[in-house]
Amino acid sequence: MLTVRRRPVVVNLVDGRTTLVGERRWSWPWQVKLTGARLHRGPGHPEQPVDGVVLIPRHRIDFVQVVS
């Protein structure tokens, strides 16, 4: 699975509280790469922008939703 197009996605991590929202870039079966990401740590915490590229290993991902 090789993804070339940028698509806005919501990624929920296995800890149950952390969510990343950004554009999916070159994603391989073992990782998801996001750019322009924002980090949400649950209720009561402010949204934080993330600089650069975020690499998330698949074993840390609980759910990925494509928004477009």
Phi and psi in radians as a Rosetta constraint file:
Dihedral C 1 N 2 CA 2 C 2 CIRCULARHARMONIC -2.175 0.35
Dihedral N 2 CA 2 C 2 N 3 CIRCULARHARMONIC 2.099 0.35
Dihedral C 2 N 3 CA 3 C 3 CIRCULARHARMONIC -1.855 0.35
Dihedral N 3 CA 3 C 3 N 4 CIRCULARHARMONIC 2.204 0.35
Dihedral C 3 N 4 CA 4 C 4 CIRCULARHARMONIC -1.812 0.35
Dihedral N 4 CA 4 C 4 N 5 CIRCULARHARMONIC -0.731 0.35
Dihedral C 4 N 5 CA 5 C 5 CIRCULARHARMONIC -1.263 0.35
Dihedral N 5 CA 5 C 5 N 6 CIRCULARHARMONIC 2.546 0.35
Dihedral C 5 N 6 CA 6 C 6 CIRCULARHARMONIC -1.413 0.35
Dihedral N 6 CA 6 C 6 N 7 CIRCULARHARMONIC 2.272 0.35
Dihedral C 6 N 7 CA 7 C 7 CIRCULARHARMONIC -2.380 0.35
Dihedral N 7 CA 7 C 7 N 8 CIRCULARHARMONIC 2.400 0.35
Dihedral C 7 N 8 CA 8 C 8 CIRCULARHARMONIC -1.218 0.35
Dihedral N 8 CA 8 C 8 N 9 CIRCULARHARMONIC 2.298 0.35
Dihedral C 8 N 9 CA 9 C 9 CIRCULARHARMONIC -2.364 0.35
Dihedral N 9 CA 9 C 9 N 10 CIRCULARHARMONIC 2.763 0.35
Dihedral C 9 N 10 CA 10 C 10 CIRCULARHARMONIC -2.019 0.35
Dihedral N 10 CA 10 C 10 N 11 CIRCULARHARMONIC 2.183 0.35
Dihedral C 10 N 11 CA 11 C 11 CIRCULARHARMONIC -2.061 0.35
Dihedral N 11 CA 11 C 11 N 12 CIRCULARHARMONIC 2.069 0.35
Dihedral C 11 N 12 CA 12 C 12 CIRCULARHARMONIC -1.726 0.35
Dihedral N 12 CA 12 C 12 N 13 CIRCULARHARMONIC 2.304 0.35
Dihedral C 12 N 13 CA 13 C 13 CIRCULARHARMONIC -1.592 0.35
Dihedral N 13 CA 13 C 13 N 14 CIRCULARHARMONIC 2.867 0.35
Dihedral C 13 N 14 CA 14 C 14 CIRCULARHARMONIC -1.193 0.35
Dihedral N 14 CA 14 C 14 N 15 CIRCULARHARMONIC -0.252 0.35
Dihedral C 14 N 15 CA 15 C 15 CIRCULARHARMONIC -1.243 0.35
Dihedral N 15 CA 15 C 15 N 16 CIRCULARHARMONIC -0.229 0.35
Dihedral C 15 N 16 CA 16 C 16 CIRCULARHARMONIC 1.501 0.35
Dihedral N 16 CA 16 C 16 N 17 CIRCULARHARMONIC -0.133 0.35
Dihedral C 16 N 17 CA 17 C 17 CIRCULARHARMONIC -2.064 0.35
Dihedral N 17 CA 17 C 17 N 18 CIRCULARHARMONIC -0.540 0.35
Dihedral C 17 N 18 CA 18 C 18 CIRCULARHARMONIC -1.590 0.35
Dihedral N 18 CA 18 C 18 N 19 CIRCULARHARMONIC 2.295 0.35
Dihedral C 18 N 19 CA 19 C 19 CIRCULARHARMONIC -2.284 0.35
Dihedral N 19 CA 19 C 19 N 20 CIRCULARHARMONIC 2.385 0.35
Dihedral C 19 N 20 CA 20 C 20 CIRCULARHARMONIC -2.031 0.35
Dihedral N 20 CA 20 C 20 N 21 CIRCULARHARMONIC 2.343 0.35
Dihedral C 20 N 21 CA 21 C 21 CIRCULARHARMONIC -2.124 0.35
Dihedral N 21 CA 21 C 21 N 22 CIRCULARHARMONIC 2.196 0.35
Dihedral C 21 N 22 CA 22 C 22 CIRCULARHARMONIC -3.002 0.35
Dihedral N 22 CA 22 C 22 N 23 CIRCULARHARMONIC -2.950 0.35
Dihedral C 22 N 23 CA 23 C 23 CIRCULARHARMONIC -1.729 0.35
Dihedral N 23 CA 23 C 23 N 24 CIRCULARHARMONIC 2.206 0.35
Dihedral C 23 N 24 CA 24 C 24 CIRCULARHARMONIC -1.321 0.35
Dihedral N 24 CA 24 C 24 N 25 CIRCULARHARMONIC 2.314 0.35
Dihedral C 24 N 25 CA 25 C 25 CIRCULARHARMONIC -1.927 0.35
Dihedral N 25 CA 25 C 25 N 26 CIRCULARHARMONIC -2.626 0.35
Dihedral C 25 N 26 CA 26 C 26 CIRCULARHARMONIC -0.962 0.35
Dihedral N 26 CA 26 C 26 N 27 CIRCULARHARMONIC 1.826 0.35
Dihedral C 26 N 27 CA 27 C 27 CIRCULARHARMONIC -1.935 0.35
Dihedral N 27 CA 27 C 27 N 28 CIRCULARHARMONIC 2.321 0.35
Dihedral C 27 N 28 CA 28 C 28 CIRCULARHARMONIC -1.886 0.35
Dihedral N 28 CA 28 C 28 N 29 CIRCULARHARMONIC 2.931 0.35
Dihedral C 28 N 29 CA 29 C 29 CIRCULARHARMONIC -1.041 0.35
Dihedral N 29 CA 29 C 29 N 30 CIRCULARHARMONIC -0.415 0.35
Dihedral C 29 N 30 CA 30 C 30 CIRCULARHARMONIC -1.776 0.35
Dihedral N 30 CA 30 C 30 N 31 CIRCULARHARMONIC -0.031 0.35
Dihedral C 30 N 31 CA 31 C 31 CIRCULARHARMONIC -2.745 0.35
Dihedral N 31 CA 31 C 31 N 32 CIRCULARHARMONIC 2.780 0.35
Dihedral C 31 N 32 CA 32 C 32 CIRCULARHARMONIC -2.120 0.35
Dihedral N 32 CA 32 C 32 N 33 CIRCULARHARMONIC 2.318 0.35
Dihedral C 32 N 33 CA 33 C 33 CIRCULARHARMONIC -1.942 0.35
Dihedral N 33 CA 33 C 33 N 34 CIRCULARHARMONIC 2.206 0.35
Dihedral C 33 N 34 CA 34 C 34 CIRCULARHARMONIC -2.087 0.35
Dihedral N 34 CA 34 C 34 N 35 CIRCULARHARMONIC 2.526 0.35
Dihedral C 34 N 35 CA 35 C 35 CIRCULARHARMONIC -2.173 0.35
Dihedral N 35 CA 35 C 35 N 36 CIRCULARHARMONIC 2.751 0.35
Dihedral C 35 N 36 CA 36 C 36 CIRCULARHARMONIC 1.054 0.35
Dihedral N 36 CA 36 C 36 N 37 CIRCULARHARMONIC 0.643 0.35
Dihedral C 36 N 37 CA 37 C 37 CIRCULARHARMONIC -1.447 0.35
Dihedral N 37 CA 37 C 37 N 38 CIRCULARHARMONIC 2.651 0.35
Dihedral C 37 N 38 CA 38 C 38 CIRCULARHARMONIC -2.183 0.35
Dihedral N 38 CA 38 C 38 N 39 CIRCULARHARMONIC 2.420 0.35
Dihedral C 38 N 39 CA 39 C 39 CIRCULARHARMONIC -1.821 0.35
Dihedral N 39 CA 39 C 39 N 40 CIRCULARHARMONIC 2.254 0.35
Dihedral C 39 N 40 CA 40 C 40 CIRCULARHARMONIC -2.051 0.35
Dihedral N 40 CA 40 C 40 N 41 CIRCULARHARMONIC 2.159 0.35
Dihedral C 40 N 41 CA 41 C 41 CIRCULARHARMONIC -1.851 0.35
Dihedral N 41 CA 41 C 41 N 42 CIRCULARHARMONIC 0.299 0.35
Dihedral C 41 N 42 CA 42 C 42 CIRCULARHARMONIC 1.904 0.35
Dihedral N 42 CA 42 C 42 N 43 CIRCULARHARMONIC 3.126 0.35
Dihedral C 42 N 43 CA 43 C 43 CIRCULARHARMONIC -1.117 0.35
Dihedral N 43 CA 43 C 43 N 44 CIRCULARHARMONIC 2.453 0.35
Dihedral C 43 N 44 CA 44 C 44 CIRCULARHARMONIC 1.565 0.35
Dihedral N 44 CA 44 C 44 N 45 CIRCULARHARMONIC -0.132 0.35
Dihedral C 44 N 45 CA 45 C 45 CIRCULARHARMONIC -1.927 0.35
Dihedral N 45 CA 45 C 45 N 46 CIRCULARHARMONIC 2.431 0.35
Dihedral C 45 N 46 CA 46 C 46 CIRCULARHARMONIC -1.281 0.35
Dihedral N 46 CA 46 C 46 N 47 CIRCULARHARMONIC 2.690 0.35
Dihedral C 46 N 47 CA 47 C 47 CIRCULARHARMONIC -1.245 0.35
Dihedral N 47 CA 47 C 47 N 48 CIRCULARHARMONIC 2.376 0.35
Dihedral C 47 N 48 CA 48 C 48 CIRCULARHARMONIC -2.127 0.35
Dihedral N 48 CA 48 C 48 N 49 CIRCULARHARMONIC 2.236 0.35
Dihedral C 48 N 49 CA 49 C 49 CIRCULARHARMONIC -1.274 0.35
Dihedral N 49 CA 49 C 49 N 50 CIRCULARHARMONIC 2.575 0.35
Dihedral C 49 N 50 CA 50 C 50 CIRCULARHARMONIC -1.950 0.35
Dihedral N 50 CA 50 C 50 N 51 CIRCULARHARMONIC 2.211 0.35
Dihedral C 50 N 51 CA 51 C 51 CIRCULARHARMONIC -1.386 0.35
Dihedral N 51 CA 51 C 51 N 52 CIRCULARHARMONIC 2.524 0.35
Dihedral C 51 N 52 CA 52 C 52 CIRCULARHARMONIC 1.360 0.35
Dihedral N 52 CA 52 C 52 N 53 CIRCULARHARMONIC -2.574 0.35
Dihedral C 52 N 53 CA 53 C 53 CIRCULARHARMONIC -1.901 0.35
Dihedral N 53 CA 53 C 53 N 54 CIRCULARHARMONIC 2.387 0.35
Dihedral C 53 N 54 CA 54 C 54 CIRCULARHARMONIC -1.873 0.35
Dihedral N 54 CA 54 C 54 N 55 CIRCULARHARMONIC 2.162 0.35
Dihedral C 54 N 55 CA 55 C 55 CIRCULARHARMONIC -1.851 0.35
Dihedral N 55 CA 55 C 55 N 56 CIRCULARHARMONIC 2.118 0.35
Dihedral C 55 N 56 CA 56 C 56 CIRCULARHARMONIC -2.043 0.35
Dihedral N 56 CA 56 C 56 N 57 CIRCULARHARMONIC 2.071 0.35
Dihedral C 56 N 57 CA 57 C 57 CIRCULARHARMONIC -1.192 0.35
Dihedral N 57 CA 57 C 57 N 58 CIRCULARHARMONIC 2.520 0.35
Dihedral C 57 N 58 CA 58 C 58 CIRCULARHARMONIC -1.031 0.35
Dihedral N 58 CA 58 C 58 N 59 CIRCULARHARMONIC -0.573 0.35
Dihedral C 58 N 59 CA 59 C 59 CIRCULARHARMONIC -1.224 0.35
Dihedral N 59 CA 59 C 59 N 60 CIRCULARHARMONIC -0.217 0.35
Dihedral C 59 N 60 CA 60 C 60 CIRCULARHARMONIC -1.650 0.35
Dihedral N 60 CA 60 C 60 N 61 CIRCULARHARMONIC -0.110 0.35
Dihedral C 60 N 61 CA 61 C 61 CIRCULARHARMONIC -1.682 0.35
Dihedral N 61 CA 61 C 61 N 62 CIRCULARHARMONIC 2.275 0.35
Dihedral C 61 N 62 CA 62 C 62 CIRCULARHARMONIC -1.638 0.35
Dihedral N 62 CA 62 C 62 N 63 CIRCULARHARMONIC -0.701 0.35
Dihedral C 62 N 63 CA 63 C 63 CIRCULARHARMONIC -2.719 0.35
Dihedral N 63 CA 63 C 63 N 64 CIRCULARHARMONIC 2.390 0.35
Dihedral C 63 N 64 CA 64 C 64 CIRCULARHARMONIC -2.178 0.35
Dihedral N 64 CA 64 C 64 N 65 CIRCULARHARMONIC 2.231 0.35
Dihedral C 64 N 65 CA 65 C 65 CIRCULARHARMONIC -2.139 0.35
Dihedral N 65 CA 65 C 65 N 66 CIRCULARHARMONIC 2.185 0.35
Dihedral C 65 N 66 CA 66 C 66 CIRCULARHARMONIC -1.455 0.35
Dihedral N 66 CA 66 C 66 N 67 CIRCULARHARMONIC 2.204 0.35
Dihedral C 66 N 67 CA 67 C 67 CIRCULARHARMONIC -1.519 0.35
Dihedral N 67 CA 67 C 67 N 68 CIRCULARHARMONIC -0.501 0.35
